[in-house]
Amino acid sequence: MSLLGIGTSALLTAQGNLSTTSQNISNVNTEGYTRQRADQATRTPDYKGDMYFGTGVQITSVERVYDTFLASQVRTYTAQEAAQRSYLSYSQQVDDLLGSEDLGLSTGISEFFNSVNEVANDPTSIAARQLMLTRGELLANRFNTMDSQLTKLDEQVDYDITVAIDDINNLSKSIAELNSAITAATGAGGSPNDLLDKRDKLITDLSEIVSVNVIEQSNGTTNILIGNGQALVAGTKSMALTTVTDTSTSPPRLGIGYGDSSTNITSQLSGGTLGGALDFRDTIIDDVRAELDVLAQAVVEGFNAVHNNTTNIANGGQGSVDLDGNDGGDFFNPANITAATVSLAISDPRAIAASSKFDAATGTINISGPGNNENALALANLETDKTLVTIAPGVTRSLSEGYAVLVSDVATRTQQAEASQETQLALLQQTEQRFDAVGGVNLDEEAAQLIKFQQAYQAASQIIIVSNTIFDSLINAV
């Protein structure tokens, strides 16, 4: 090859390097952009006589400076951090609900039993009896309200699931389309670096919603798996997820369906904001609702057992009568023993069975008068009765203790989620820094490269000038 050809190859190579460096500098703030590098090599030399002569240089490819392992780590930590962040956001709402003075049960339990003590202090007072009814109704309303708030959170999770599925479907469709474009560009001999960056950015965005398993294919495409190996993206095709109604839960909830048959794969998904929401729903909401139902049942059945004359005697009590001398009945509706349904069974303050039938003088069951306070005292003692709430066989607590343990449990889970989220965030940031150190754009480094390639371009230009001078000399010599 002539000297002019060698100079031209050097000029074009320097120009290609300058273009690549300029591309890096211009995209320093582009999210998801990976630094590019032009790989160059000598051209095939010419054999003349008994030796080889160089023919110049050429750019063989423009590659991304990309670490597959670090990219995988970024996706993993992205999914884990997003899951903890989502779980924490929901959990904090329940924590605030349980600890609220206006909505929580602690204040309601305390105020209700204070009113029972007021009746015990003055069993014939209609005002005290009316206050006890009002506080009992407020306690029931607090149970109802807390269950209603948990139901709204359940509905919020359902809504977030719907949004997440739409986002997953849009991202998977876009990834499949980029797979197709990358395959076409690669087949045409191109280097689709920008397309690869876009696809990796979409996969990272997808990881923030749900954990994924990425499998690179030899043809340049990427398969995306979720759950237990369900293909979300396979080559140039994507599989759309759907919402399904899970009627096995109470209340019915939304789940995630896969494939044409909408197979429920909800329990197989984890990670990302979707996984965090599902984990919160299956643990915090279900556990808190179950504990509230236990407390509600203990209040209804425990209070009625002392207030109702029939069950009072059957349980070894002293019997009970109201202000009119009638046998005491149920204070709470015995048919409604869940937090969502608990309600009062009486509305007349005179129907409160504050008195007992026990005659202390004779030791016999006789109506000693509807104005005594013995049954009201027994009702008031339920506040500290450590056998009122049965948590598990052989494990009992008082009503206040049972609620305090529930509040403490949710608070502990919330604190653990916060600590875990902070840990995952630190790991994610650390891994992102390592990834950026490899594939990110460093302006100082690129500036140095720019000067180097500029000098190479100028030197190549001199080769062209020398070649032209020699050619002119030859022409003039002729």
C-alpha positions as CSV (number, residue, x, y, z in Angstrom):
1,M,0.0,0.0,0.0
2,S,1.2,3.5,-0.8
3,L,2.3,6.0,1.8
4,L,-0.8,8.0,1.1
5,G,-3.0,4.9,1.9
6,I,-1.2,4.4,5.2
7,G,-1.7,8.0,6.1
8,T,-5.3,7.9,5.1
9,S,-5.9,4.8,7.3
10,A,-4.2,6.5,10.2
11,L,-6.3,9.6,9.7
12,L,-9.5,7.6,9.5
13,T,-8.6,5.6,12.6
14,A,-7.8,8.8,14.6
15,Q,-11.0,10.3,13.4
16,G,-12.9,7.2,14.6
17,N,-11.3,7.3,18.0
18,L,-12.1,11.0,18.2
19,S,-15.8,10.2,17.4
20,T,-15.9,7.5,20.0
21,T,-14.4,9.7,22.7
22,S,-16.7,12.6,21.7
23,Q,-19.7,10.2,22.0
24,N,-18.6,9.2,25.5
25,I,-18.2,12.9,26.6
26,S,-21.5,13.9,25.2
27,N,-23.3,11.1,27.0
28,V,-21.7,11.6,30.4
29,N,-25.1,12.4,31.9
30,T,-27.1,9.9,29.9
31,E,-28.7,7.4,32.3
32,G,-27.8,3.8,31.3
33,Y,-25.0,4.8,28.9
34,T,-21.9,2.6,28.9
35,R,-18.5,3.9,27.9
36,Q,-17.4,2.8,24.4
37,R,-13.9,2.0,23.2
38,A,-12.6,1.7,19.6
39,D,-10.5,-1.3,19.1
40,Q,-7.8,-0.9,16.4
41,A,-5.4,-3.2,14.7
42,T,-2.8,-3.2,11.9
43,R,-3.9,-4.0,8.5
44,T,-2.7,-7.1,6.7
45,P,0.9,-6.3,5.5
46,D,2.1,-6.5,1.9
47,Y,4.8,-9.0,1.0
48,K,7.3,-7.4,-1.4
49,G,10.4,-9.2,-2.4
50,D,11.7,-10.9,0.7
51,M,10.0,-8.8,3.4
52,Y,6.6,-7.5,4.6
53,F,5.7,-3.9,4.6
54,G,2.9,-2.4,6.7
55,T,-0.2,-1.2,5.2
56,G,-1.6,1.0,7.9
57,V,-4.2,0.7,10.7
58,Q,-7.9,0.2,11.0
59,I,-10.7,0.2,13.6
60,T,-11.8,-3.4,14.0
61,S,-14.8,-2.7,16.3
62,V,-16.4,-0.3,18.7
63,E,-17.2,-2.1,21.9
64,R,-18.8,-1.2,25.2
65,V,-16.6,-1.3,28.3
66,Y,-19.1,-3.6,30.1
67,D,-18.8,-6.0,33.1
68,T,-21.5,-8.6,32.9
69,F,-21.0,-9.8,36.5
70,L,-21.2,-6.3,38.0
71,A,-24.3,-5.7,35.8
72,S,-25.9,-8.8,37.2
73,Q,-25.0,-7.7,40.8
74,V,-26.6,-4.3,40.2
75,R,-29.8,-6.0,39.0
76,T,-29.8,-8.3,42.1
77,Y,-29.3,-5.5,44.6
78,T,-31.8,-3.3,42.8
79,A,-34.5,-5.9,43.2
80,Q,-33.6,-6.5,46.8
81,E,-33.5,-2.8,47.8
82,A,-36.8,-2.1,46.0
83,A,-38.5,-5.0,47.8
84,Q,-37.4,-3.8,51.2
85,R,-38.3,-0.2,50.3
86,S,-41.8,-1.3,49.2
87,Y,-42.3,-3.5,52.3
88,L,-41.1,-0.7,54.6
89,S,-43.4,1.9,53.0
90,Y,-46.5,-0.3,53.6
91,S,-45.3,-1.5,57.1
92,Q,-44.9,2.0,58.3
93,Q,-48.5,2.7,57.5
94,V,-49.6,-0.2,59.7
95,D,-47.2,0.8,62.4
96,D,-48.7,4.3,62.4
97,L,-52.2,2.9,62.5
98,L,-51.6,0.6,65.4
99,G,-49.9,3.3,67.4
100,S,-52.4,6.1,66.7
101,E,-54.2,7.5,69.7
102,D,-57.2,8.3,67.6
103,L,-57.5,5.0,65.8
104,G,-55.5,2.5,67.9
105,L,-57.0,0.1,70.5
106,S,-54.8,1.1,73.5
107,T,-56.8,4.3,74.1
108,G,-60.1,2.6,73.3
109,I,-59.5,-0.3,75.7
110,S,-58.3,2.1,78.5
111,E,-61.3,4.4,78.1
112,F,-63.8,1.6,77.9
113,F,-62.6,-0.1,81.1
114,N,-62.4,3.3,82.9
115,S,-66.1,3.7,82.1
116,V,-66.8,0.2,83.5
117,N,-65.0,1.3,86.7
118,E,-67.2,4.4,86.8
119,V,-70.3,2.2,86.7
120,A,-68.8,0.1,89.5
121,N,-68.3,3.3,91.6
122,D,-72.0,4.3,91.0
123,P,-74.0,1.3,89.6
124,T,-77.3,3.2,89.6
125,S,-76.0,6.2,87.7
126,I,-77.6,6.4,84.3
127,A,-75.0,8.9,83.1
128,A,-72.2,6.4,84.0
129,R,-74.0,3.6,82.3
130,Q,-74.6,5.7,79.2
131,L,-70.9,6.5,79.1
132,M,-70.0,2.8,79.4
133,L,-72.3,2.1,76.4
134,T,-70.8,5.0,74.4
135,R,-67.2,3.9,75.2
136,G,-68.1,0.3,74.4
137,E,-69.5,1.4,71.0
138,L,-66.3,3.5,70.4
139,L,-64.2,0.4,71.2
140,A,-66.2,-1.6,68.7
141,N,-65.8,1.2,66.1
142,R,-62.0,1.2,66.6
143,F,-61.9,-2.5,65.9
144,N,-64.1,-1.9,62.8
145,T,-62.0,1.1,61.7
146,M,-58.7,-0.7,62.0
147,D,-60.0,-3.7,60.0
148,S,-61.3,-1.2,57.4
149,Q,-57.9,0.5,57.2
150,L,-56.2,-2.9,56.7
151,T,-58.8,-3.6,53.9
152,K,-57.9,-0.3,52.2
153,L,-54.2,-1.2,52.4
154,D,-55.1,-4.6,50.9
155,E,-56.9,-2.8,48.1
156,Q,-53.9,-0.5,47.6
157,V,-51.7,-3.5,47.2
158,D,-54.1,-4.8,44.6
159,Y,-54.0,-1.5,42.7
160,D,-50.2,-1.5,42.9
161,I,-50.1,-5.1,41.6
162,T,-52.2,-4.0,38.6
163,V,-49.8,-1.0,37.9
164,A,-46.8,-3.3,38.3
165,I,-48.1,-5.8,35.9
166,D,-48.8,-3.1,33.3
167,D,-45.2,-1.8,33.7
168,I,-43.8,-5.3,33.5
169,N,-45.7,-6.0,30.3
170,N,-44.6,-2.8,28.7
171,L,-40.9,-3.3,29.7
172,S,-40.9,-6.9,28.5
173,K,-42.4,-5.9,25.2
174,S,-39.8,-3.2,24.7
175,I,-37.0,-5.6,25.6
176,A,-38.3,-8.1,23.0
177,E,-38.4,-5.4,20.4
178,L,-34.8,-4.4,21.2
179,N,-33.8,-8.0,20.9
180,S,-35.1,-8.0,17.4
181,A,-33.4,-4.7,16.5
182,I,-30.1,-5.9,18.0
183,T,-30.3,-9.2,16.1
184,A,-30.8,-7.2,12.9
185,A,-28.0,-4.8,13.5
186,T,-25.6,-7.6,14.5
187,G,-26.5,-9.6,11.4
188,A,-25.7,-6.6,9.3
189,G,-22.3,-6.4,10.8
190,G,-23.0,-3.4,13.0
191,S,-22.1,-2.7,16.7
192,P,-25.5,-1.9,18.3
193,N,-24.0,-0.5,21.5
194,D,-26.7,2.1,22.1
195,L,-29.4,-0.5,21.6
196,L,-27.6,-2.8,24.1
197,D,-27.5,0.1,26.6
198,K,-31.2,0.7,26.2
199,R,-31.9,-2.9,26.7
200,D,-29.8,-3.2,29.8
201,K,-31.5,0.0,31.2
202,L,-34.9,-1.6,30.6
203,I,-33.8,-4.8,32.3
204,T,-32.6,-2.9,35.4
205,D,-35.9,-1.0,35.4
206,L,-37.7,-4.4,35.3
207,S,-35.5,-5.6,38.2
208,E,-36.8,-2.8,40.3
209,I,-40.3,-4.2,39.9
210,V,-39.6,-8.0,40.2
211,S,-36.5,-10.2,40.5
212,V,-35.4,-11.5,37.1
213,N,-32.9,-14.0,35.7
214,V,-31.1,-12.9,32.6
215,I,-29.8,-15.4,30.1
216,E,-27.6,-14.1,27.2
217,Q,-28.0,-15.9,23.9
218,S,-25.4,-16.5,21.2
219,N,-27.4,-14.5,18.6
220,G,-27.2,-11.3,20.8
221,T,-30.7,-11.6,22.3
222,T,-31.5,-11.9,26.0
223,N,-34.0,-14.1,27.6
224,I,-35.7,-12.9,30.8
225,L,-37.1,-15.4,33.4
226,I,-39.2,-14.7,36.5
227,G,-40.5,-16.8,39.3
228,N,-39.6,-20.5,39.0
229,G,-38.2,-20.1,35.4
230,Q,-41.2,-18.7,33.6
231,A,-40.0,-16.9,30.4
232,L,-41.1,-13.3,30.4
233,V,-39.0,-12.6,27.3
234,A,-37.8,-15.3,24.9
235,G,-35.8,-13.9,22.0
236,T,-38.0,-11.5,20.1
237,K,-41.2,-12.6,21.9
238,S,-42.7,-11.5,25.2
239,M,-45.3,-13.1,27.5
240,A,-47.8,-10.8,29.0
241,L,-48.8,-11.2,32.7
242,T,-52.4,-10.8,33.8
243,T,-54.2,-10.2,37.0
244,V,-56.3,-13.1,38.5
245,T,-58.7,-13.2,41.4
246,D,-57.6,-15.4,44.3
247,T,-60.9,-16.5,46.0
248,S,-59.0,-18.7,48.5
249,T,-58.3,-15.6,50.6
250,S,-60.7,-13.5,52.7
251,P,-61.3,-10.9,51.3
252,P,-60.5,-12.1,47.7
253,R,-57.3,-10.6,46.4
254,L,-55.6,-10.1,43.1
255,G,-52.8,-12.4,42.0
256,I,-50.5,-12.6,39.0
257,G,-51.4,-14.9,36.1
258,Y,-49.0,-16.3,33.6
259,G,-49.5,-17.7,30.1
260,D,-52.7,-18.3,28.1
261,S,-54.2,-20.2,31.0
262,S,-53.4,-17.4,33.5
263,T,-51.7,-19.9,35.9
264,N,-51.4,-18.2,39.3
265,I,-47.7,-17.7,39.9
266,T,-48.1,-15.1,42.7
267,S,-46.4,-17.2,45.4
268,Q,-43.4,-17.8,43.0
269,L,-42.5,-14.1,42.6
270,S,-40.1,-12.2,44.8
271,G,-38.0,-9.1,44.8
272,G,-38.7,-5.6,43.5
273,T,-41.6,-3.4,44.5
274,L,-44.0,-6.1,43.5
275,G,-42.3,-8.8,45.7
276,G,-42.2,-6.3,48.6
277,A,-45.9,-5.6,48.3
278,L,-46.8,-9.3,48.1
279,D,-44.6,-10.1,51.1
280,F,-46.2,-7.3,53.1
281,R,-49.7,-8.5,52.2
282,D,-48.9,-12.1,53.2
283,T,-47.3,-11.3,56.5
284,I,-48.1,-7.9,58.0
285,I,-51.7,-7.6,56.8
286,D,-52.7,-11.2,57.4
287,D,-51.0,-11.4,60.7
288,V,-52.3,-8.2,62.1
289,R,-55.9,-8.9,60.9
290,A,-55.7,-12.4,62.5
291,E,-54.4,-10.9,65.8
292,L,-57.1,-8.2,65.8
293,D,-59.7,-10.9,65.3
294,V,-58.3,-12.8,68.3
295,L,-58.6,-9.7,70.4
296,A,-62.1,-8.9,69.2
297,Q,-63.3,-12.5,69.9
298,A,-61.7,-12.3,73.4
299,V,-63.5,-9.0,74.1
300,V,-66.8,-10.2,72.9
301,E,-66.8,-13.7,74.5
302,G,-64.9,-12.7,77.6
303,F,-67.1,-9.7,78.4
304,N,-70.3,-11.5,77.6
305,A,-69.3,-14.5,79.8
306,V,-69.4,-12.2,82.8
307,H,-72.2,-9.9,81.7
308,N,-74.6,-12.6,80.6
309,N,-76.4,-14.3,83.6
310,T,-76.6,-17.7,81.9
311,T,-72.9,-17.9,81.0
312,N,-71.9,-16.2,84.2
313,I,-73.4,-19.0,86.4
314,A,-72.2,-21.7,84.0
315,N,-68.6,-20.4,84.3
316,G,-68.8,-20.5,88.1
317,G,-69.8,-16.8,88.5
318,Q,-72.3,-15.2,90.7
319,G,-75.0,-14.5,88.2
320,S,-75.9,-11.0,87.0
321,V,-78.8,-8.6,86.8
322,D,-79.4,-5.3,85.2
323,L,-80.8,-2.1,86.8
324,D,-84.4,-3.4,86.5
325,G,-83.6,-6.7,88.2
326,N,-83.6,-8.7,84.9
327,D,-81.1,-11.3,84.1
328,G,-78.1,-9.9,82.3
329,G,-77.8,-10.6,78.7
330,D,-75.0,-10.2,76.2
331,F,-73.2,-6.8,76.1
332,F,-71.6,-7.4,72.7
333,N,-73.3,-9.1,69.8
334,P,-72.1,-12.8,70.2
335,A,-72.6,-13.4,66.5
336,N,-70.0,-10.8,65.6
337,I,-66.6,-11.9,66.9
338,T,-64.3,-10.4,64.2
339,A,-62.6,-7.0,64.2
340,A,-64.7,-6.1,61.1
341,T,-68.0,-7.0,62.7
342,V,-67.8,-6.5,66.5
343,S,-70.8,-4.4,67.8
344,L,-72.9,-3.9,70.9
345,A,-75.9,-6.1,71.6
346,I,-77.7,-3.5,73.9
347,S,-78.5,0.1,73.6
348,D,-80.4,0.8,76.9
349,P,-78.0,1.8,79.7
350,R,-80.4,0.2,82.2
351,A,-79.7,-3.2,80.5
352,I,-76.1,-3.2,81.8
353,A,-75.8,-6.0,84.3
354,A,-73.6,-4.3,86.9
355,S,-75.1,-6.3,89.8
356,S,-74.7,-9.9,90.9
357,K,-77.2,-12.3,92.5
358,F,-74.8,-13.3,95.2
359,D,-75.9,-12.7,98.8
360,A,-72.7,-12.3,100.8
361,A,-74.5,-12.6,104.1
362,T,-76.0,-16.1,103.4
363,G,-73.5,-17.3,100.8
364,T,-76.4,-18.1,98.5
365,I,-77.4,-17.0,95.0
366,N,-80.2,-14.5,95.6
367,I,-81.0,-11.2,94.1
368,S,-79.5,-8.8,96.7
369,G,-80.5,-5.8,94.7
370,P,-79.9,-4.4,91.2
371,G,-77.9,-1.6,92.7
372,N,-74.9,-3.5,93.9
373,N,-71.6,-3.3,91.9
374,E,-70.2,-6.8,92.2
375,N,-70.7,-7.8,88.6
376,A,-69.4,-4.4,87.4
377,L,-66.2,-5.0,89.4
378,A,-65.9,-8.4,87.8
379,L,-66.3,-6.8,84.4
380,A,-63.6,-4.2,85.3
381,N,-61.2,-6.9,86.3
382,L,-61.2,-8.3,82.8
383,E,-58.9,-5.5,81.8
384,T,-56.0,-7.1,83.7
385,D,-57.2,-10.7,83.3
386,K,-54.1,-12.5,81.9
387,T,-56.2,-15.4,80.7
388,L,-58.6,-13.4,78.6
389,V,-56.7,-13.6,75.3
390,T,-55.5,-17.1,74.2
391,I,-52.5,-16.6,71.8
392,A,-51.7,-20.3,71.5
393,P,-52.3,-23.4,73.6
394,G,-51.1,-22.6,77.0
395,V,-50.2,-19.0,76.1
396,T,-52.6,-16.3,77.4
397,R,-52.4,-12.6,77.9
398,S,-54.6,-9.7,79.1
399,L,-56.3,-7.6,76.5
400,S,-53.9,-4.7,76.8
401,E,-50.9,-7.0,76.8
402,G,-52.2,-8.8,73.7
403,Y,-52.5,-5.5,71.8
404,A,-49.2,-4.2,73.1
405,V,-47.4,-7.4,71.8
406,L,-49.1,-6.9,68.4
407,V,-48.0,-3.2,68.2
408,S,-44.5,-4.2,69.3
409,D,-44.3,-7.0,66.7
410,V,-45.2,-4.7,63.8
411,A,-42.8,-2.0,65.1
412,T,-40.0,-4.6,65.2
413,R,-40.7,-5.8,61.7
414,T,-40.8,-2.2,60.5
415,Q,-37.5,-1.4,62.2
416,Q,-36.0,-4.6,60.7
417,A,-37.3,-3.6,57.2
418,E,-35.8,-0.2,57.6
419,A,-32.4,-1.6,58.6
420,S,-32.5,-4.1,55.8
421,Q,-33.4,-1.4,53.3
422,E,-30.5,0.8,54.4
423,T,-28.2,-2.2,54.1
424,Q,-29.4,-3.1,50.6
425,L,-29.2,0.5,49.5
426,A,-25.6,0.7,50.6
427,L,-24.8,-2.5,48.8
428,L,-26.6,-1.3,45.7
429,Q,-24.7,2.1,45.7
430,Q,-21.4,0.3,46.3
431,T,-22.0,-2.0,43.4
432,E,-23.2,0.8,41.1
433,Q,-20.0,2.7,41.9
434,R,-17.9,-0.4,41.0
435,F,-19.9,-0.8,37.8
436,D,-19.5,2.9,36.9
437,A,-15.8,2.7,37.6
438,V,-15.6,0.1,34.8
439,G,-18.2,1.3,32.3
440,G,-19.0,4.8,33.3
441,V,-17.6,7.9,31.6
442,N,-14.7,9.7,33.4
443,L,-14.4,13.1,31.9
444,D,-10.8,13.5,33.0
445,E,-9.8,10.3,31.3
446,E,-11.9,11.1,28.2
447,A,-10.3,14.6,28.0
448,A,-6.8,13.0,28.0
449,Q,-7.9,10.5,25.3
450,L,-9.3,13.4,23.3
451,I,-5.9,15.2,23.3
452,K,-4.1,11.9,22.4
453,F,-6.3,11.2,19.4
454,Q,-6.2,14.8,18.3
455,Q,-2.4,14.6,18.2
456,A,-2.7,11.3,16.4
457,Y,-5.0,12.9,13.8
458,Q,-2.5,15.8,13.4
459,A,0.4,13.4,12.9
460,A,-1.6,11.4,10.4
461,S,-2.3,14.6,8.5
462,Q,1.5,15.1,8.3
463,I,1.8,11.7,6.7
464,I,-0.6,12.9,4.0
465,I,1.4,16.1,3.6
466,V,4.7,14.2,3.2
467,S,3.1,11.8,0.8
468,N,1.8,14.7,-1.3
469,T,5.2,16.4,-1.3
470,I,6.9,13.2,-2.4
471,F,4.3,12.8,-5.2
472,D,4.8,16.3,-6.4
473,S,8.6,15.8,-6.4
474,L,8.2,12.7,-8.6
475,I,5.9,14.5,-11.0
476,N,8.3,17.4,-11.3
477,A,11.2,15.0,-11.8
478,V,9.4,13.5,-14.8
